[in-house]
């Protein structure tokens, strides 16, 4: 069946926030606009009591959501709601609101709105996407308190089996709607890292966010198709579009059954080349899913996400318990633990304002400037390495000096543990992320210093092409098949292996099915992808000839334009792999 034309007038484009396909009628969810009144109060004591009651009611509501979330997603993911509850317990915030009610003698709802909105404005003024998206979580808390002050109850007439269409979703919305077995979510606003998107992925409910005008173009009850793989929404689909997606859903169902049969089979090409496939995870609850999908271990554990619900860095014992449990669960396979990677688009737990945080105090720079934080993590990792299946990876490395300083701290920690007679893996493997051009150029030199290299394509491509992929104006210039990008990746692989390092890739490009033959042909040793992508990647590799992939790579590396590379890869798929990919492309 031919592909759909994504430029059709009834097609909306957004961000693919959670994978999956759904065909259902739309439920237009319009949140009640709260009217915030300002007025004088004569009895401030009563006003404060009303505030406290509203806060307690809000806590009760969020505790219910937290309970449901824990059942559906596991405790680590549900920590999102624990963090919201902590805000409601913040003595500084609550005391400031009470003080203003008592001194200004104004309605509590006005003070709550004014005070919390000030916090939101500070967050929205931040250059960090993380902070902007957390502002939505604060909005939910503010509206809960105000609604409870006004003695209103959140009403929802949602029925099951609909696609929810709304301007924006809170994490709580996402959880509560899931109780009605919604088929998917479509929003005007939102991004990949919003908590609502993260919850959707955890619940395995398709989501397309950031469409800008879905609520103005979709009416209640409209039949809608949503494609959470590609960020496409089809309004009032015609018979051709319906047939296309019904066929795709049917094939995906069958395909999922076939993929399950690959769980215990290796990712080996038809002519005997094996590629190690590992999984990227940011919460320990994902381990069972990763194992179920047949991963050969964990290629990237994002420790800053594992402990992301905390206001400060966790202590050594807390980290040790988490790493030790993970290593035991995944044994005998390896877990590669990335040291805390904060800064850039990730929250930095220090009061630092930077004009360009992506090029600022982040990754290994932060860790080396805070050796006690770094050593605490290294000690915890070493203590957990007793089964010899843990590796340590350094983020955002740009120079050999950073590696040498990190190795010196590693040695210090080993010496300390020996004196304390604590056992650990004496030969713990050390690796680095290659995600900046300087590290790519020095790949061979780095390979002589460490045991493995892992290519982080998300940042590497941004820095190579000078493109912020989160900027809608230039995001189309973020091109993983740009000749400069594929030549750089090829040089990293070749020079890394010449230096006797194991070379992997853990960025989003590793999970792009179209890129797999090219990456395999370049000689990559391993791919680390999201757990849900593992069966798809494995199937492609098992239906691929390594020799043909090498020929493809050789041809593409000689090309000078994106169009040439893209067309050659598409031709390769049509000639060699179309039956393996047409079910989910």
Secondary structure as a PSIPRED ss2 file (coil, helix, strand):
# PSIPRED VFORMAT (PSIPRED V4.0)

   1 X C   1.000  0.000  0.000
   2 X C   1.000  0.000  0.000
   3 X C   1.000  0.000  0.000
   4 X C   1.000  0.000  0.000
   5 X C   1.000  0.000  0.000
   6 X C   1.000  0.000  0.000
   7 X C   1.000  0.000  0.000
   8 X C   1.000  0.000  0.000
   9 X C   1.000  0.000  0.000
  10 X C   1.000  0.000  0.000
  11 X E   0.000  0.000  1.000
  12 X E   0.000  0.000  1.000
  13 X E   0.000  0.000  1.000
  14 X C   1.000  0.000  0.000
  15 X E   0.000  0.000  1.000
  16 X E   0.000  0.000  1.000
  17 X E   0.000  0.000  1.000
  18 X E   0.000  0.000  1.000
  19 X C   1.000  0.000  0.000
  20 X C   1.000  0.000  0.000
  21 X E   0.000  0.000  1.000
  22 X E   0.000  0.000  1.000
  23 X E   0.000  0.000  1.000
  24 X E   0.000  0.000  1.000
  25 X E   0.000  0.000  1.000
  26 X E   0.000  0.000  1.000
  27 X E   0.000  0.000  1.000
  28 X E   0.000  0.000  1.000
  29 X C   1.000  0.000  0.000
  30 X C   1.000  0.000  0.000
  31 X C   1.000  0.000  0.000
  32 X C   1.000  0.000  0.000
  33 X C   1.000  0.000  0.000
  34 X C   1.000  0.000  0.000
  35 X C   1.000  0.000  0.000
  36 X C   1.000  0.000  0.000
  37 X C   1.000  0.000  0.000
  38 X C   1.000  0.000  0.000
  39 X C   1.000  0.000  0.000
  40 X E   0.000  0.000  1.000
  41 X C   1.000  0.000  0.000
  42 X C   1.000  0.000  0.000
  43 X C   1.000  0.000  0.000
  44 X H   0.000  1.000  0.000
  45 X H   0.000  1.000  0.000
  46 X H   0.000  1.000  0.000
  47 X H   0.000  1.000  0.000
  48 X H   0.000  1.000  0.000
  49 X H   0.000  1.000  0.000
  50 X H   0.000  1.000  0.000
  51 X H   0.000  1.000  0.000
  52 X H   0.000  1.000  0.000
  53 X H   0.000  1.000  0.000
  54 X H   0.000  1.000  0.000
  55 X H   0.000  1.000  0.000
  56 X H   0.000  1.000  0.000
  57 X H   0.000  1.000  0.000
  58 X H   0.000  1.000  0.000
  59 X H   0.000  1.000  0.000
  60 X H   0.000  1.000  0.000
  61 X H   0.000  1.000  0.000
  62 X H   0.000  1.000  0.000
  63 X H   0.000  1.000  0.000
  64 X H   0.000  1.000  0.000
  65 X H   0.000  1.000  0.000
  66 X H   0.000  1.000  0.000
  67 X H   0.000  1.000  0.000
  68 X H   0.000  1.000  0.000
  69 X H   0.000  1.000  0.000
  70 X H   0.000  1.000  0.000
  71 X H   0.000  1.000  0.000
  72 X H   0.000  1.000  0.000
  73 X H   0.000  1.000  0.000
  74 X C   1.000  0.000  0.000
  75 X H   0.000  1.000  0.000
  76 X H   0.000  1.000  0.000
  77 X H   0.000  1.000  0.000
  78 X H   0.000  1.000  0.000
  79 X H   0.000  1.000  0.000
  80 X H   0.000  1.000  0.000
  81 X H   0.000  1.000  0.000
  82 X H   0.000  1.000  0.000
  83 X H   0.000  1.000  0.000
  84 X H   0.000  1.000  0.000
  85 X H   0.000  1.000  0.000
  86 X H   0.000  1.000  0.000
  87 X H   0.000  1.000  0.000
  88 X H   0.000  1.000  0.000
  89 X C   1.000  0.000  0.000
  90 X C   1.000  0.000  0.000
  91 X H   0.000  1.000  0.000
  92 X H   0.000  1.000  0.000
  93 X H   0.000  1.000  0.000
  94 X H   0.000  1.000  0.000
  95 X H   0.000  1.000  0.000
  96 X H   0.000  1.000  0.000
  97 X H   0.000  1.000  0.000
  98 X H   0.000  1.000  0.000
  99 X H   0.000  1.000  0.000
 100 X H   0.000  1.000  0.000
 101 X H   0.000  1.000  0.000
 102 X H   0.000  1.000  0.000
 103 X H   0.000  1.000  0.000
 104 X H   0.000  1.000  0.000
 105 X C   1.000  0.000  0.000
 106 X E   0.000  0.000  1.000
 107 X C   1.000  0.000  0.000
 108 X H   0.000  1.000  0.000
 109 X H   0.000  1.000  0.000
 110 X H   0.000  1.000  0.000
 111 X H   0.000  1.000  0.000
 112 X H   0.000  1.000  0.000
 113 X H   0.000  1.000  0.000
 114 X H   0.000  1.000  0.000
 115 X H   0.000  1.000  0.000
 116 X H   0.000  1.000  0.000
 117 X H   0.000  1.000  0.000
 118 X H   0.000  1.000  0.000
 119 X H   0.000  1.000  0.000
 120 X H   0.000  1.000  0.000
 121 X H   0.000  1.000  0.000
 122 X H   0.000  1.000  0.000
 123 X H   0.000  1.000  0.000
 124 X H   0.000  1.000  0.000
 125 X C   1.000  0.000  0.000
 126 X C   1.000  0.000  0.000
 127 X C   1.000  0.000  0.000
 128 X C   1.000  0.000  0.000
 129 X H   0.000  1.000  0.000
 130 X H   0.000  1.000  0.000
 131 X H   0.000  1.000  0.000
 132 X H   0.000  1.000  0.000
 133 X H   0.000  1.000  0.000
 134 X H   0.000  1.000  0.000
 135 X H   0.000  1.000  0.000
 136 X H   0.000  1.000  0.000
 137 X H   0.000  1.000  0.000
 138 X H   0.000  1.000  0.000
 139 X H   0.000  1.000  0.000
 140 X H   0.000  1.000  0.000
 141 X H   0.000  1.000  0.000
 142 X H   0.000  1.000  0.000
 143 X H   0.000  1.000  0.000
 144 X H   0.000  1.000  0.000
 145 X H   0.000  1.000  0.000
 146 X H   0.000  1.000  0.000
 147 X H   0.000  1.000  0.000
 148 X H   0.000  1.000  0.000
 149 X H   0.000  1.000  0.000
 150 X C   1.000  0.000  0.000
 151 X C   1.000  0.000  0.000
 152 X C   1.000  0.000  0.000
 153 X C   1.000  0.000  0.000
 154 X C   1.000  0.000  0.000
 155 X C   1.000  0.000  0.000
 156 X C   1.000  0.000  0.000
 157 X C   1.000  0.000  0.000
 158 X C   1.000  0.000  0.000
 159 X C   1.000  0.000  0.000
 160 X C   1.000  0.000  0.000
 161 X C   1.000  0.000  0.000
 162 X E   0.000  0.000  1.000
 163 X E   0.000  0.000  1.000
 164 X E   0.000  0.000  1.000
 165 X E   0.000  0.000  1.000
 166 X E   0.000  0.000  1.000
 167 X C   1.000  0.000  0.000
 168 X C   1.000  0.000  0.000
 169 X C   1.000  0.000  0.000
 170 X C   1.000  0.000  0.000
 171 X H   0.000  1.000  0.000
 172 X H   0.000  1.000  0.000
 173 X H   0.000  1.000  0.000
 174 X H   0.000  1.000  0.000
 175 X H   0.000  1.000  0.000
 176 X H   0.000  1.000  0.000
 177 X H   0.000  1.000  0.000
 178 X H   0.000  1.000  0.000
 179 X C   1.000  0.000  0.000
 180 X C   1.000  0.000  0.000
 181 X C   1.000  0.000  0.000
 182 X C   1.000  0.000  0.000
 183 X C   1.000  0.000  0.000
 184 X E   0.000  0.000  1.000
 185 X E   0.000  0.000  1.000
 186 X E   0.000  0.000  1.000
 187 X E   0.000  0.000  1.000
 188 X C   1.000  0.000  0.000
 189 X C   1.000  0.000  0.000
 190 X C   1.000  0.000  0.000
 191 X C   1.000  0.000  0.000
 192 X C   1.000  0.000  0.000
 193 X C   1.000  0.000  0.000
 194 X C   1.000  0.000  0.000
 195 X H   0.000  1.000  0.000
 196 X H   0.000  1.000  0.000
 197 X H   0.000  1.000  0.000
 198 X H   0.000  1.000  0.000
 199 X H   0.000  1.000  0.000
 200 X H   0.000  1.000  0.000
 201 X H   0.000  1.000  0.000
 202 X H   0.000  1.000  0.000
 203 X H   0.000  1.000  0.000
 204 X C   1.000  0.000  0.000
 205 X C   1.000  0.000  0.000
 206 X E   0.000  0.000  1.000
 207 X E   0.000  0.000  1.000
 208 X E   0.000  0.000  1.000
 209 X E   0.000  0.000  1.000
 210 X C   1.000  0.000  0.000
 211 X C   1.000  0.000  0.000
 212 X C   1.000  0.000  0.000
 213 X C   1.000  0.000  0.000
 214 X H   0.000  1.000  0.000
 215 X H   0.000  1.000  0.000
 216 X H   0.000  1.000  0.000
 217 X H   0.000  1.000  0.000
 218 X C   1.000  0.000  0.000
 219 X C   1.000  0.000  0.000
 220 X C   1.000  0.000  0.000
 221 X C   1.000  0.000  0.000
 222 X C   1.000  0.000  0.000
 223 X E   0.000  0.000  1.000
 224 X E   0.000  0.000  1.000
 225 X E   0.000  0.000  1.000
 226 X E   0.000  0.000  1.000
 227 X E   0.000  0.000  1.000
 228 X C   1.000  0.000  0.000
 229 X C   1.000  0.000  0.000
 230 X C   1.000  0.000  0.000
 231 X C   1.000  0.000  0.000
 232 X E   0.000  0.000  1.000
 233 X E   0.000  0.000  1.000
 234 X E   0.000  0.000  1.000
 235 X E   0.000  0.000  1.000
 236 X C   1.000  0.000  0.000
 237 X C   1.000  0.000  0.000
 238 X C   1.000  0.000  0.000
 239 X H   0.000  1.000  0.000
 240 X H   0.000  1.000  0.000
 241 X H   0.000  1.000  0.000
 242 X H   0.000  1.000  0.000
 243 X H   0.000  1.000  0.000
 244 X H   0.000  1.000  0.000
 245 X H   0.000  1.000  0.000
 246 X H   0.000  1.000  0.000
 247 X H   0.000  1.000  0.000
 248 X H   0.000  1.000  0.000
 249 X H   0.000  1.000  0.000
 250 X H   0.000  1.000  0.000
 251 X H   0.000  1.000  0.000
 252 X H   0.000  1.000  0.000
 253 X H   0.000  1.000  0.000
 254 X H   0.000  1.000  0.000
 255 X H   0.000  1.000  0.000
 256 X H   0.000  1.000  0.000
 257 X H   0.000  1.000  0.000
 258 X H   0.000  1.000  0.000
 259 X H   0.000  1.000  0.000
 260 X H   0.000  1.000  0.000
 261 X C   1.000  0.000  0.000
 262 X C   1.000  0.000  0.000
 263 X C   1.000  0.000  0.000
 264 X C   1.000  0.000  0.000
 265 X C   1.000  0.000  0.000
 266 X C   1.000  0.000  0.000
 267 X C   1.000  0.000  0.000
 268 X E   0.000  0.000  1.000
 269 X C   1.000  0.000  0.000
 270 X C   1.000  0.000  0.000
 271 X C   1.000  0.000  0.000
 272 X C   1.000  0.000  0.000
 273 X C   1.000  0.000  0.000
 274 X E   0.000  0.000  1.000
 275 X C   1.000  0.000  0.000
 276 X E   0.000  0.000  1.000
 277 X E   0.000  0.000  1.000
 278 X E   0.000  0.000  1.000
 279 X E   0.000  0.000  1.000
 280 X E   0.000  0.000  1.000
 281 X E   0.000  0.000  1.000
 282 X C   1.000  0.000  0.000
 283 X C   1.000  0.000  0.000
 284 X H   0.000  1.000  0.000
 285 X H   0.000  1.000  0.000
 286 X H   0.000  1.000  0.000
 287 X H   0.000  1.000  0.000
 288 X H   0.000  1.000  0.000
 289 X H   0.000  1.000  0.000
 290 X H   0.000  1.000  0.000
 291 X H   0.000  1.000  0.000
 292 X H   0.000  1.000  0.000
 293 X C   1.000  0.000  0.000
 294 X C   1.000  0.000  0.000
 295 X C   1.000  0.000  0.000
 296 X C   1.000  0.000  0.000
 297 X C   1.000  0.000  0.000
 298 X E   0.000  0.000  1.000
 299 X E   0.000  0.000  1.000
 300 X E   0.000  0.000  1.000
 301 X E   0.000  0.000  1.000
 302 X E   0.000  0.000  1.000
 303 X H   0.000  1.000  0.000
 304 X H   0.000  1.000  0.000
 305 X H   0.000  1.000  0.000
 306 X H   0.000  1.000  0.000
 307 X C   1.000  0.000  0.000
 308 X C   1.000  0.000  0.000
 309 X C   1.000  0.000  0.000
 310 X C   1.000  0.000  0.000
 311 X C   1.000  0.000  0.000
 312 X C   1.000  0.000  0.000
 313 X C   1.000  0.000  0.000
 314 X C   1.000  0.000  0.000
 315 X C   1.000  0.000  0.000
 316 X H   0.000  1.000  0.000
 317 X H   0.000  1.000  0.000
 318 X H   0.000  1.000  0.000
 319 X H   0.000  1.000  0.000
 320 X H   0.000  1.000  0.000
 321 X H   0.000  1.000  0.000
 322 X H   0.000  1.000  0.000
 323 X H   0.000  1.000  0.000
 324 X H   0.000  1.000  0.000
 325 X H   0.000  1.000  0.000
 326 X H   0.000  1.000  0.000
 327 X H   0.000  1.000  0.000
 328 X H   0.000  1.000  0.000
 329 X H   0.000  1.000  0.000
 330 X H   0.000  1.000  0.000
 331 X C   1.000  0.000  0.000
 332 X C   1.000  0.000  0.000
 333 X C   1.000  0.000  0.000
 334 X C   1.000  0.000  0.000
 335 X E   0.000  0.000  1.000
 336 X E   0.000  0.000  1.000
 337 X E   0.000  0.000  1.000
 338 X E   0.000  0.000  1.000
 339 X C   1.000  0.000  0.000
 340 X C   1.000  0.000  0.000
 341 X C   1.000  0.000  0.000
 342 X C   1.000  0.000  0.000
 343 X E   0.000  0.000  1.000
 344 X C   1.000  0.000  0.000
 345 X C   1.000  0.000  0.000
 346 X E   0.000  0.000  1.000
 347 X C   1.000  0.000  0.000
 348 X C   1.000  0.000  0.000
 349 X C   1.000  0.000  0.000
 350 X C   1.000  0.000  0.000
 351 X C   1.000  0.000  0.000
 352 X C   1.000  0.000  0.000
 353 X C   1.000  0.000  0.000
 354 X C   1.000  0.000  0.000
 355 X C   1.000  0.000  0.000
 356 X C   1.000  0.000  0.000
 357 X H   0.000  1.000  0.000
 358 X H   0.000  1.000  0.000
 359 X H   0.000  1.000  0.000
 360 X C   1.000  0.000  0.000
 361 X C   1.000  0.000  0.000
 362 X C   1.000  0.000  0.000
 363 X C   1.000  0.000  0.000
 364 X H   0.000  1.000  0.000
 365 X H   0.000  1.000  0.000
 366 X H   0.000  1.000  0.000
 367 X H   0.000  1.000  0.000
 368 X H   0.000  1.000  0.000
 369 X H   0.000  1.000  0.000
 370 X C   1.000  0.000  0.000
 371 X H   0.000  1.000  0.000
 372 X H   0.000  1.000  0.000
 373 X H   0.000  1.000  0.000
 374 X H   0.000  1.000  0.000
 375 X H   0.000  1.000  0.000
 376 X H   0.000  1.000  0.000
 377 X H   0.000  1.000  0.000
 378 X H   0.000  1.000  0.000
 379 X H   0.000  1.000  0.000
 380 X H   0.000  1.000  0.000
 381 X H   0.000  1.000  0.000
 382 X H   0.000  1.000  0.000
 383 X H   0.000  1.000  0.000
 384 X H   0.000  1.000  0.000
 385 X H   0.000  1.000  0.000
 386 X H   0.000  1.000  0.000
 387 X H   0.000  1.000  0.000
 388 X C   1.000  0.000  0.000
 389 X C   1.000  0.000  0.000
 390 X E   0.000  0.000  1.000
 391 X E   0.000  0.000  1.000
 392 X E   0.000  0.000  1.000
 393 X E   0.000  0.000  1.000
 394 X E   0.000  0.000  1.000
 395 X C   1.000  0.000  0.000
 396 X C   1.000  0.000  0.000
 397 X C   1.000  0.000  0.000
 398 X C   1.000  0.000  0.000
 399 X C   1.000  0.000  0.000
 400 X H   0.000  1.000  0.000
 401 X H   0.000  1.000  0.000
 402 X H   0.000  1.000  0.000
 403 X H   0.000  1.000  0.000
 404 X H   0.000  1.000  0.000
 405 X H   0.000  1.000  0.000
 406 X H   0.000  1.000  0.000
 407 X H   0.000  1.000  0.000
 408 X H   0.000  1.000  0.000
 409 X H   0.000  1.000  0.000
 410 X H   0.000  1.000  0.000
 411 X H   0.000  1.000  0.000
 412 X H   0.000  1.000  0.000
 413 X H   0.000  1.000  0.000
 414 X H   0.000  1.000  0.000
 415 X H   0.000  1.000  0.000
 416 X H   0.000  1.000  0.000
 417 X H   0.000  1.000  0.000
 418 X H   0.000  1.000  0.000
 419 X H   0.000  1.000  0.000
 420 X C   1.000  0.000  0.000
 421 X C   1.000  0.000  0.000
 422 X C   1.000  0.000  0.000
 423 X C   1.000  0.000  0.000
 424 X C   1.000  0.000  0.000
 425 X C   1.000  0.000  0.000
 426 X C   1.000  0.000  0.000
 427 X C   1.000  0.000  0.000
 428 X C   1.000  0.000  0.000
 429 X E   0.000  0.000  1.000
 430 X E   0.000  0.000  1.000
 431 X E   0.000  0.000  1.000
 432 X E   0.000  0.000  1.000
 433 X E   0.000  0.000  1.000
 434 X E   0.000  0.000  1.000
 435 X C   1.000  0.000  0.000
 436 X C   1.000  0.000  0.000
 437 X H   0.000  1.000  0.000
 438 X H   0.000  1.000  0.000
 439 X H   0.000  1.000  0.000
 440 X H   0.000  1.000  0.000
 441 X H   0.000  1.000  0.000
 442 X C   1.000  0.000  0.000
 443 X H   0.000  1.000  0.000
 444 X H   0.000  1.000  0.000
 445 X H   0.000  1.000  0.000
 446 X H   0.000  1.000  0.000
 447 X H   0.000  1.000  0.000
 448 X H   0.000  1.000  0.000
 449 X H   0.000  1.000  0.000
 450 X C   1.000  0.000  0.000
 451 X C   1.000  0.000  0.000
 452 X E   0.000  0.000  1.000
 453 X E   0.000  0.000  1.000
 454 X E   0.000  0.000  1.000
 455 X E   0.000  0.000  1.000
 456 X C   1.000  0.000  0.000
 457 X H   0.000  1.000  0.000
 458 X H   0.000  1.000  0.000
 459 X H   0.000  1.000  0.000
 460 X H   0.000  1.000  0.000
 461 X H   0.000  1.000  0.000
 462 X H   0.000  1.000  0.000
 463 X H   0.000  1.000  0.000
 464 X H   0.000  1.000  0.000
 465 X H   0.000  1.000  0.000
 466 X C   1.000  0.000  0.000
 467 X C   1.000  0.000  0.000
 468 X C   1.000  0.000  0.000
 469 X C   1.000  0.000  0.000
 470 X C   1.000  0.000  0.000
 471 X C   1.000  0.000  0.000
 472 X C   1.000  0.000  0.000
 473 X C   1.000  0.000  0.000
 474 X C   1.000  0.000  0.000
 475 X H   0.000  1.000  0.000
 476 X H   0.000  1.000  0.000
 477 X H   0.000  1.000  0.000
 478 X C   1.000  0.000  0.000
 479 X C   1.000  0.000  0.000
 480 X C   1.000  0.000  0.000
 481 X C   1.000  0.000  0.000
 482 X C   1.000  0.000  0.000
 483 X H   0.000  1.000  0.000
 484 X H   0.000  1.000  0.000
 485 X H   0.000  1.000  0.000
 486 X H   0.000  1.000  0.000
 487 X H   0.000  1.000  0.000
 488 X H   0.000  1.000  0.000
 489 X H   0.000  1.000  0.000
 490 X H   0.000  1.000  0.000
 491 X H   0.000  1.000  0.000
 492 X H   0.000  1.000  0.000
 493 X H   0.000  1.000  0.000
 494 X H   0.000  1.000  0.000
 495 X H   0.000  1.000  0.000
 496 X H   0.000  1.000  0.000
 497 X H   0.000  1.000  0.000
 498 X H   0.000  1.000  0.000
 499 X C   1.000  0.000  0.000
 500 X C   1.000  0.000  0.000
 501 X C   1.000  0.000  0.000
 502 X E   0.000  0.000  1.000
 503 X E   0.000  0.000  1.000
 504 X E   0.000  0.000  1.000
 505 X E   0.000  0.000  1.000
 506 X C   1.000  0.000  0.000
 507 X C   1.000  0.000  0.000
 508 X H   0.000  1.000  0.000
 509 X H   0.000  1.000  0.000
 510 X H   0.000  1.000  0.000
 511 X H   0.000  1.000  0.000
 512 X C   1.000  0.000  0.000
 513 X H   0.000  1.000  0.000
 514 X H   0.000  1.000  0.000
 515 X H   0.000  1.000  0.000
 516 X H   0.000  1.000  0.000
 517 X H   0.000  1.000  0.000
 518 X H   0.000  1.000  0.000
 519 X H   0.000  1.000  0.000
 520 X H   0.000  1.000  0.000
 521 X H   0.000  1.000  0.000
 522 X C   1.000  0.000  0.000
 523 X C   1.000  0.000  0.000
 524 X C   1.000  0.000  0.000
 525 X C   1.000  0.000  0.000
 526 X E   0.000  0.000  1.000
 527 X E   0.000  0.000  1.000
 528 X E   0.000  0.000  1.000
 529 X E   0.000  0.000  1.000
 530 X E   0.000  0.000  1.000
 531 X H   0.000  1.000  0.000
 532 X H   0.000  1.000  0.000
 533 X H   0.000  1.000  0.000
 534 X H   0.000  1.000  0.000
 535 X H   0.000  1.000  0.000
 536 X H   0.000  1.000  0.000
 537 X H   0.000  1.000  0.000
 538 X H   0.000  1.000  0.000
 539 X H   0.000  1.000  0.000
 540 X H   0.000  1.000  0.000
 541 X H   0.000  1.000  0.000
 542 X H   0.000  1.000  0.000
 543 X C   1.000  0.000  0.000
 544 X C   1.000  0.000  0.000
 545 X C   1.000  0.000  0.000
 546 X H   0.000  1.000  0.000
 547 X H   0.000  1.000  0.000
 548 X H   0.000  1.000  0.000
 549 X H   0.000  1.000  0.000
 550 X H   0.000  1.000  0.000
 551 X H   0.000  1.000  0.000
 552 X H   0.000  1.000  0.000
 553 X H   0.000  1.000  0.000
 554 X H   0.000  1.000  0.000
 555 X H   0.000  1.000  0.000
 556 X H   0.000  1.000  0.000
 557 X H   0.000  1.000  0.000
 558 X C   1.000  0.000  0.000
 559 X C   1.000  0.000  0.000
 560 X C   1.000  0.000  0.000
 561 X C   1.000  0.000  0.000
 562 X H   0.000  1.000  0.000
 563 X H   0.000  1.000  0.000
 564 X H   0.000  1.000  0.000
 565 X H   0.000  1.000  0.000
 566 X H   0.000  1.000  0.000
 567 X H   0.000  1.000  0.000
 568 X H   0.000  1.000  0.000
 569 X H   0.000  1.000  0.000
 570 X H   0.000  1.000  0.000
 571 X H   0.000  1.000  0.000
 572 X H   0.000  1.000  0.000
 573 X H   0.000  1.000  0.000
 574 X H   0.000  1.000  0.000
 575 X H   0.000  1.000  0.000
 576 X H   0.000  1.000  0.000
 577 X C   1.000  0.000  0.000
 578 X H   0.000  1.000  0.000
 579 X H   0.000  1.000  0.000
 580 X H   0.000  1.000  0.000
 581 X H   0.000  1.000  0.000
 582 X C   1.000  0.000  0.000
 583 X C   1.000  0.000  0.000
 584 X C   1.000  0.000  0.000
 585 X C   1.000  0.000  0.000
